Structures are given as C-alpha cells and as structure tokens.
Amino acid sequence: MIGNALKTVRKIRRKSPCSFISAGLVLFLVCFLGFNDKLLSHDAWVPASYRGHLSGYHNRDLRTIFLGGNVSRLQFKGTDNGRTAHKLFNFKNGRNLTATTELNLGKVSSQTDNLYLTQTDNDRKRRLPQAIIIGVKKGGTRALLEFLRVHPDVKATGPEPHFFDKHYHKGLDWYRSLMPETMRNQITIEKTPSYFITKEVPERIFQMSNSTKLVLVVRDPVTRAISDYTQILSKHGKSKSFQSSAFLRNDTTKINISWIVIRIGLYVKHLENWLSVFPLKQIHIVHGENLVTNPGEEVRKVQKFLGLEPVITDKHFFFNERRGFPCIKKKLKHKRGHCLDESKGRPHPRLPESVMSALRRFYRPYNEQFYRMTNIDFNWT
Ligand SMILES: Nc1ncnc2c1ncn2[C@@H]1O[C@H](COP(=O)(O)OS(=O)(=O)O)[C@@H](OP(=O)(O)O)[C@H]1O
C-alpha cells in the first residue's frame, strides 16, 4: 500500500509540480498546527493561586480571576455542584491581561480549582527601573521596599545599586544587568538613599527616563541624625561623641553643617535640587513615622502613585512587639510574616536634652520650608 502511495506521489510531482508544492504546504501546516497545539497542551495545570510568570491571583470566591501577562489560552477547571466543570478562554492573538482584567468564570468555582495557562509572549527580561526610592538615608527605605516587594507586580533589586552616584561611569547596560527579570506589566524598582543628597543624580535619572517615578521617605531629621550616628557606632565600635561632631567648639548654637549626619537632614535644600529637574508631582513623599505606625496607609498611597492595584492592605501587616515595628505577611493566608533584620530598628543612644533641643531648634526653619515646598505638614517638633 505504501509502495502504491509513493508511486502516486511521484506521478503527481512529475505531472503537476504546483499542486505537489501546495499539497506539501497544506501537509506542513496541518502538522505544524497540530504539533503547536500539542506544545500548548504541554503546559501544566497549576493551582489557581499560581503567581509565577503571570503574577495571577484570585479573589476569595474564585468567581473572577485577575492576571497580568500576555496569555493566548486560559482554562479554568473546577467543580459545579460536585461535577468537574471547565471554562476556557481563547485569545486568538494573545491578550495582555492586566491586574484589573476580570474574567467571568461563571459557575466554575471551588477551593480546589486549577488554572491551565498558556502564555504567548511572556517577554521576561531585565528592564531599567521605572521607579526609584531615592532616600532619605535611615528614613525607612528598606522597610518600604520590602513591603512593596510583596506586590506581585513589583520586582526589586536586593542590594542598593548606587548607580547614579558611584557607578555612573559603568553605563546603563551595567545598571540594567543588576535588575531582576520582569514581565511587561511589572514594575522594576530599586532603592539607593544616597541619591537624595547627590547633586548630579536628578539630571542623570532624567537622562535615563524623564518619566521615572521617584519615592522619598522622610523622617524627623533629629531622629534621623541619631539613627545615622547609631549606625556609625555599630560599624566602627567606639566613635567620637555625637556632640563633638555635631557642634563647632562644643557650642550647641553652632551646628556643624559640614557633618554629613547633620547635612542629610536639610531636606528642603536637597529637594530644591530635585525640583530643578523633576516636577513635585513626580516625587511621592512617604511619611517615615507613619510608615511605622500605619504602614498600610503609606503603602496604599505608594501603590496608587505607582499605578499598582491596591493588593497590599492593612491585613498584610502585623506589629511585632519585641521589635517594636510592623512586619509583613507575604500572603494573607500565612501565619508568620517577614520582619526586617536586627540592623533596622536599633536602640538609639540617649542624648542630653540640651543637645536634642539644639538640634530641634536648628532644623525647625528648614522643616517649615520643607512643609511649604511639599504642601505636607510632617509635624516634627
Ligand atoms: N517595619 C520596620 N522595621 C524596621 N525598621 C523600620 C520599619 N519601618 C521603618 N523603619 C525604620 O527604618 C530605619 C532604617 O531606615 P533605612 O532602611 O532607610 O536605612 S538605610 O538608609 O537603608 O540604612 C530604622 O531606623 P533605626 O530605628 O534607627 O534603626 C527604623 O526606624
């Protein structure tokens, strides 16, 4: 039979080469499509809470599903009155499902539901950050980054890249190589608190992208300075006293502005430099004290500023009495959460009241200018 078939094929090729080529083409398409379909079906069933490449998550009753990523086929398997039921979505040319896309799953619903996903183009790659936490040192920048990281649409660098202040000569490709891989719908973010006080940084970030979203966490400059000094003590062991560095000739009315620990707290001066390049609306300011007492509120505002779904809510936070700080649950269903390490929230040395009031007096006019510049009253004493 095979011999006869081969003979017929040879006959057609001799007599009509065109129809032979067309037949071959049709055969190829059939094979390719069939094979392709098999490839698609090789994707595994995954739990509905799967967040992997698609950063998908579902709401409590599992009747709708929210996904991010480009998907060509999405199948939902669950139960309907005890019977297995399927719901299939076919997106012919792929569909970019954003975090707000709602797909109606109809009656398919149960706790054991599974998702079957096929992505056309996940477009995973390293991207330059669209958002940067620019400071301020000791303001609570690590806490904010760790909180934001819980959001499925946020990817962050671990260590501080220090690209725009220390490693600028290495170029943007070097900077990009430090970034985590992201999907198109995800936001890449990094934090380097020294950017805030480095003169050249705003212009350099603007050159990278003038739409970069900037986040600044500020904290009472007096406690910030003591926090900074505490870090110096912990790194260098016994150090000069706070007073001997902060005041000239031990005179509490003569503040040593050239000491970096004092200078960082002149927020208005540094912000002026940023506002010569970026409009204020592109800089979101986080209230550092409120980030400790009401993290849910501050994170909600940051999510809004970054154009993210308000995934992280008050429910994600719990207060750790021993640490005296809020910690975060990566998933609501988790019993335990993630607290920052012991280098955050160190006990501060107690300074004499005369030193404290001299510092408060010194910072007050700068703080008031800062409130006016930002239109926010931080109420620092
Ligand atoms: N949730 C939570 N857990 C722990 N610590 C918290 C938290 N929220 C804010 N903070 C405050 O963050 C301060 C450290 O700030 P930074 O992370 O910006 O420091 S650094 O510039 O990266 O060194 C750190 O300062 P110190 O208390 O002086 O150590 C904390 O007061």
Ligand as a Chemical Component Dictionary entry (heavy atoms), coordinates in Angstrom:
data_LIG
# 
_chem_comp.id                   LIG 
_chem_comp.type                 NON-POLYMER 
_chem_comp.pdbx_formal_charge   0 
_chem_comp.three_letter_code    LIG 
# 
loop_
_chem_comp_atom.comp_id 
_chem_comp_atom.atom_id 
_chem_comp_atom.alt_atom_id 
_chem_comp_atom.type_symbol 
_chem_comp_atom.charge 
_chem_comp_atom.model_Cartn_x 
_chem_comp_atom.model_Cartn_y 
_chem_comp_atom.model_Cartn_z 
_chem_comp_atom.pdbx_ordinal 
LIG N1  N1  N 0 8.929  47.978 59.667 1  
LIG C1  C1  C 0 10.130 48.425 60.027 2  
LIG N2  N2  N 0 11.040 47.589 60.571 3  
LIG C2  C2  C 0 12.250 48.052 60.938 4  
LIG N3  N3  N 0 12.644 49.345 60.783 5  
LIG C3  C3  C 0 11.766 50.204 60.250 6  
LIG C4  C4  C 0 10.482 49.788 59.858 7  
LIG N4  N4  N 0 9.823  50.863 59.369 8  
LIG C5  C5  C 0 10.648 51.887 59.457 9  
LIG N5  N5  N 0 11.819 51.509 59.996 10 
LIG C6  C6  C 0 12.929 52.406 60.234 11 
LIG O1  O1  O 0 13.845 52.262 59.175 12 
LIG C7  C7  C 0 15.059 52.801 59.652 13 
LIG C8  C8  C 0 16.174 52.427 58.724 14 
LIG O2  O2  O 0 15.956 53.170 57.569 15 
LIG P1  P1  P 0 16.534 52.762 56.160 16 
LIG O3  O3  O 0 16.080 51.387 55.814 17 
LIG O4  O4  O 0 16.174 53.831 55.199 18 
LIG O5  O5  O 0 18.090 52.743 56.442 19 
LIG S1  S1  S 0 19.254 52.751 55.367 20 
LIG O6  O6  O 0 19.392 54.104 54.864 21 
LIG O7  O7  O 0 18.929 51.778 54.331 22 
LIG O8  O8  O 0 20.451 52.353 56.142 23 
LIG C9  C9  C 0 15.177 52.240 61.050 24 
LIG O9  O9  O 0 15.926 53.155 61.791 25 
LIG P2  P2  P 0 16.523 52.808 63.236 26 
LIG O10 O10 O 0 15.330 52.596 64.128 27 
LIG O11 O11 O 0 17.303 53.985 63.639 28 
LIG O12 O12 O 0 17.361 51.582 63.077 29 
LIG C10 C10 C 0 13.720 52.143 61.506 30 
LIG O13 O13 O 0 13.372 53.134 62.422 31 
# 
loop_
_chem_comp_bond.comp_id 
_chem_comp_bond.atom_id_1 
_chem_comp_bond.atom_id_2 
_chem_comp_bond.value_order 
_chem_comp_bond.pdbx_ordinal 
LIG N1  C1  SING 1  
LIG C1  N2  SING 2  
LIG C1  C4  DOUB 3  
LIG N2  C2  DOUB 4  
LIG C2  N3  SING 5  
LIG N3  C3  DOUB 6  
LIG C3  C4  SING 7  
LIG C3  N5  SING 8  
LIG C4  N4  SING 9  
LIG N4  C5  DOUB 10 
LIG C5  N5  SING 11 
LIG N5  C6  SING 12 
LIG C6  O1  SING 13 
LIG C6  C10 SING 14 
LIG O1  C7  SING 15 
LIG C7  C8  SING 16 
LIG C7  C9  SING 17 
LIG C8  O2  SING 18 
LIG O2  P1  SING 19 
LIG P1  O3  DOUB 20 
LIG P1  O4  SING 21 
LIG P1  O5  SING 22 
LIG O5  S1  SING 23 
LIG S1  O6  DOUB 24 
LIG S1  O7  DOUB 25 
LIG S1  O8  SING 26 
LIG C9  O9  SING 27 
LIG C9  C10 SING 28 
LIG O9  P2  SING 29 
LIG P2  O10 DOUB 30 
LIG P2  O11 SING 31 
LIG P2  O12 SING 32 
LIG C10 O13 SING 33 
# 
